[in-house]
Amino acid sequence: IPSTCPICGGGTEIKQDNDSKVLVCTNDNCKGKLLGKLTHFVSKNAMNIDGLSESTLEKFIELGWLNDFKDIYHLKDHYGEMVNLDGFGETSVSKLLDAIEASRETTLDRFIYALSIPLIGKSASKTIAKYFDNDFERFYAECFFSEFNFTMLDDFGEAMNESINNYLEKNFIKLGI
């Protein structure tokens, strides 16, 4: 078992994940963890951004263009550089930027699911969205400015409540999409 992450060199530890033990990097700024989160964020079941494959995301991370979810929505600032990359041209870059813009029109459950919040999967995201009537503003107002008690929702326990509240508190500023 490696004691350091092969991607960033940060420390590793074994954590319990449901019924399995998994090896995880402890570095919050690990590019490998970022790649995993961004890959999930753009996936078909999440924000559904066609054209942002894992290899493209990896290339953009290495170029320093992507450090967080919101950076995806600022890739248009790199248009001139993108069209000069191998495998890209004006048409493919335009299609990619159009797909990114189209992803802004999504549902609350897909957005919550896209964030990769520990213990909050598709069904939990749907439960949250249903409670908030799929209203982003209501979700934002009730969950970002105070700790919301998610345990009042069906099938939400204390661990899920703590996980989502910790995530929202930690990422309040970062989610300025």
N, C-alpha and C positions, 0 to 999 in steps of 0.2 A: 504494500500500500504506500503510494508516494506521500511524502510529508510536505511536498510543495506542489503547487499547481503547475502543470506543464505549459500553460499559456502565459500566466503573469508572474509566476514565481512566488506567489503568496502562499500562506500556510493553508493546510487542509485539515478537515476534521470529519469524523463519521457522525452523521446525524440520523435519528430515527425518522423515517418518512412513512407514515401509516404502519404497515407490517414489515417494512424493509429498512435495512440500514444502507445509507448512501454516503458516498464520499463527496464532500463539497469544498469548494474554495471559500476561504473566509474573507477574501479581499472584496469589498463592495465595489471596487473600481476595476475588477477583472474584465478584460475585453471578451473573454470567452463567455462569461455570464451575461454580459451586455448583448453579445451576438444571440444567445439563446432567447433572451427576453424580446429582442427586436424581431427575431424570426417568428416567435409566437405572436407578437403584436400585429405583424403584417399578414398573418396566415388567413386562410379562407374563412375559418370559423370566428376569427376576431375582426380586424379592420378590413380584411380582404383587399390588400393592395397588390394587384397583379404587377409583376415586373421587378419586385424587390425580393429576389431569391436570396438564399443564405449566402451564396458567394458574392452577390452584389452588395449585400449588407456588410459582409466582411471587408470588401474592398473600400467601402465608404467609411467604415470604422477606422481602417488603417490610414486613410487619407485625412482623418480627423474631422470629418463632416458629421459623424453621428456619435453622440455621447449620451443621448437620452431619446425617449419617444418623441418629444416635441421637435427634435432636430430633423425628423423625417419631413415635417411640414415646412422646413426652411431649406430643403434641398434645391429649390428653384434658385437660391442665391448662388449655387455652384453650376448653373446651366452651362456657362461658357467652358468650364473645366470638364464637365461631364461629357459633352459632345466630342471632346478630343480623346476620351479614354478608349482603349481597345474594346471592341464589341458594342460600342455605343455610337449613335449618330443622332442627328436632329430628330428623326422620326421616333426612334426608340426612347429618347429622353423626353420628348413631348408626350408620348403615350404614358410613360412612367409618371410624369408630373400631373397628367390628367387623372390617372388612377389614384394618386395621392390626394388630389383635390376632391375626387368623388368619395373617398373614404370619410371625409368630414361629415357626410350625410349618413350617419349610422344610428343604430339604436343604443339605448343605454346599456342593455345587457351585453351587447357585443363589445362596447367600450370597456366596461368593467372587466369582462373576461380577458380582453386584450392586455390589461395591465399586469397580468401574471401575479396576482396577489396570492400569497400562500393560503391554501385551503379553500380558495374561492374559485370554483370551476364554472362550467357552463350552467348547470342547474341552479347553483347559488346566485350567479349573476342574473339569471332570469327571475328568481325570487325577489331580489333587490329591485330590479327594474319594475317588476309588477307592483311592488309596494309603493314606489315613487311614480307610478303611472307613466313610466318611460320619460319622465320629465327631468332633463339634465339640470336645469336651474334649481328645481326643488331638491334633487339629490345633493347638489353642490352646497346649497344653503343649509341643509340640515346635517350634512356629514363633514363638511370642511371647517366649520366654525365652532363646532362643539362635538364631543364624543357621542355618536349615535349608538343606541342600544339595539344592535342587530339581533340579539337573542329573542326579541319579540316576533321575529319572522320565523315561519315554518322551517324546521330542520336546521336552525342555527343554534350552535352551542357556544359556550364561552370561548373556546379556542378560536372559532371562526370570527366571533365578535372582536376578540383581541387582535387577531391577525389583520383584519380590514382596518380597524381603527389605528393600529400602529402604522400600517402602510400609508393611510391617508395623512396622518400627522407627519410622518417622515418625508413624504413626497408632495406636500401641499404646494410648494413653490414650483417644483419641477414639472407639474402637470399643466402648466400654462399653455396648453395646445390651443 
